[in-house]
Amino acid sequence: MPLKKGKSKKVINSNIEELLHSYKEDGTIGTSHPKSMKLAQKQAVAIAYSKAKEK
């Protein structure tokens, strides 16, 4: 699940989509196991924005 680098909305949305797809397949985001889809969405957004912030 390699996330793309970049700060554009397109890249951020793509990363969120990738993370949520991973959650739907096996119920995990990385090593985390969110209890619900709502929590998974919040975590995916946080991860995607954090990745966009990195250099």
Summary of the structure (lengths in Angstrom):
residues: 55
radius of gyration: 10.5
end to end distance: 18.9
largest distance: 31.0
contacts: 134
relative contact order: 0.22
helix: 64%
strand: 4%
